[in-house]
Amino acid sequence: MTLLWREKTSSGTALEEIGRFDPHVDELDPDRFYVYKVIGGEDWDADDDGTMDTNATLNKGIIRAIARGSEIAKLGSAFHVTLASEILYEFAAKTLVYRFDANTFPQRLKEIAARIVNDIDGNGEVDNRDILLFDPVKNRERLTALVKSQWSHWIQTVHKGSMPALSFSVLIGSVDTPDDAEGVVLSSDGTRAYVADGSSGLQIVDITNPVRPTIIGSVDTPGSAEGVVLSSDGTKAYVADGSSGLQIVDVTDPVNPTIIGSVDTPVDAEGVVLSSDGTRAYVADGSSGLQIVDVTDPVNPTIIGSVVTRGNAKGVVLSSDETKAYVAEGSSGLQIVDVTDPVNPSIISSVDIPGSAEGVVLSSDGTKVYVAEGSSGLQIIDVADPVNPTIIGSVDTPNDALGVVLSSDGTKVYVADDHSGLQIVDVTDPVNPTIIGSVVTRGNAEGVVLSSNGTKAYVAASYSGLQIVDVTDLSSPAIIGSVDIPGEAWGVVLSSDGTKAYVAGGYRGLQIVDITDPLTPAIIGSVDTPDDAVGVVLSSDGTKAYVAASSTGLQIVDVIDPVRPAIIGSVDTPGSAKEVVLSSDGTKAYVADGYRGLQIVDVIDPINPAIIGSVDIPGEALGAVLSSDGTKAYMANDFRGLQIVDVTDPVNPSIIGALFTVGYGAGIALSSDGTKAYVAEGFSGLQIVDVTDPVFPFNMGLAYTPGNAIGVVLSPDGTKAYVADRSEGLQIIDITDPIQPAIIGSVFTRGNAAGVTLSSDGTKVYVANGFGGLQIIDFTHLQ
């Protein structure tokens, strides 16, 4: 974007006189898009009641609007920049940056607008014009229910300098079930979810309020509940119960469900589907294939037919005329079975598929089958001729595809992808399916079902129970790119030009990733270190990487050729190197050396580095940062909190200040003015410490995080802290008021977030995620 004009908004003694500006209508190209950005100032009607407040509310935030020049010209003085236009901008920002197309962008704005407001201009449709016309005093009742419920909160959010979109989360609700959630189905009215929960049987969840789903009833089945389906009248649940076959549960009273009938299938019942008249259940029964059960009398169900398929039957779906069953057969692919005569079913055909077929769904016209194919992702099979099924398309999902469901219009497939959560695939062109969105869920995604209106996905997420995901806006997931790293990613640093990420990859040493295109990062080089690489820093000229390599101390790597990095020097520190920082002139490396405190290494000659000074520090030194003048090192020291070391004389460093913090100091960052230290405090979150006087530091504020905070980095403007919070991903904390820091957003990452760094412009966060590799998170909407 190019800055065209800058001007001050008007002041006055009446609301209608305040906040006006010249939109430069006569200078606009009608076909180009323009962004108007209003920064700071005073809000004289903070509650939007149309009456001027006695005192103005200071606004630290930003509100923006985006529109074509022709739209702005037509509206003239009716054009408004409001919180509504800001919310639209935040959700359109990623499309604007990564996928902008002037022809399709107006439709994208229209889709977002419909989530924010109802028709305002009276033309019978909702589009960006309604957003630009929105007046918060006159049109507040035209907001959608979701936005209206959050409006006052979001006004305060902007006033504080934060962004409303940070309070949006695609993960809108969850409930932890007792065991591993394997499958899920919804009641016809969408008020209850029935979860097959492994050894804990059937769990019934009230989802009337998707933000706070609640278990209201359960029944412990004798086996391990793997799949579940409901009768059309919603009074009975049929549970594929592993070694205990098919269990039929009366759920007329969802608070007190009761097993009323069962039939023991030969092997392990893993999936089940019902005939439309509710008289037959088709059970995917492992190595015994497909079992057909007469459930006319649910108290006395009886197996009436079966066919042994080639592999291990895991999932099954019926054709609309119920003459064919499509069976997901593990390593044996897809089997098509003629069930016209349910007493004598027979195999019509089969198709071998790479991977392991785990779940299956059929297109509404019955011509295509979508198979969750384990390590081979999503496979699309043309079954128009059931005798000769053919694979026509596929897309490799990041992890193991275990469950699959199709949108009602047949254009999108939602894949439960194990450790990689929910993957959303565009199948408009079945020959070339494309992943268009993803949501990292807590737990491992094993099954998925959609709400009847297609706005929510309910994910059976193994040990994390039921997760409810908003899928109305496929661009809202913040993770835009990721790459699996051999080993375990612990730390990350970027090259000065932002094209490469250097990842401390645990037992696989240093990994170098090309991030020129953040959507498709790729490993381009690596070098094994003698022990686990857990921290890394880059020389200012970008030619050398300094790696904290655990018991083998500091390793110096030549990265001039990033494809062929090579260790050129090392020094074995006496402890276990956990983190490393460089002096501004690049002559000294400061190593947080575990139980051997701080080690200072002369690296003028990178081939022969030498320890020149050290200081023992109480506890275990895990993190370090230098003051801008290079005279002090601030150390995160486990339960001993913060230790401040005078390194003016690097040969004789000495502790000059210390503070016991509330948790376990694991990572640390310093404010640009050097007056505050931000300590990642393990299970106690983020501690903010005043270090204006380094001899007498004191606690200022604390933000508890939900996970285990071990890494932290600050935004360029110092208003936000990004915390690597292990199993709880990335936590975004507003630190504008250091006495009352507050979490304003979070992103669940794949793996355990351990290290974090920012792009120089602050729009992207790079998270080292343990066995989940490197994740790139987009915060374009914050700019």
Salt bridges, closest charged atoms under 4 A:
GLU7 OE1 - HIS24 NE2 2.81
ASP22 OD2 - HIS24 ND1 3.94
GLU27 OE2 - HIS24 ND1 2.75
ASP43 OD2 - HIS159 NE2 2.96
GLU86 OE2 - ARG64 NH2 2.74
GLU111 OE1 - ARG108 NH1 3.70
ASP121 OD2 - ARG129 NE 2.98
GLU125 OE1 - LYS110 NZ 3.18
GLU141 OE1 - LYS148 NZ 3.16
GLU270 OE1 - LYS314 NZ 3.93
GLU322 OE1 - ARG280 NH2 3.91
ASP352 OD1 - ARG310 NH2 2.49
GLU358 OE1 - LYS314 NZ 3.91
ASP418 OD2 - HIS419 NE2 3.80
ASP470 OD2 - ARG115 NH2 3.29
ASP473 OD1 - ARG108 NH2 2.69
ASP473 OD2 - ARG115 NH1 3.58
ASP484 OD1 - ARG750 NH1 2.99
ASP528 OD1 - ARG508 NE 3.75
ASP561 OD2 - ARG564 NH1 3.31
ASP616 OD1 - ARG596 NE 3.84
GLU620 OE2 - LYS578 NZ 3.92
GLU728 OE1 - ARG442 NH2 3.47
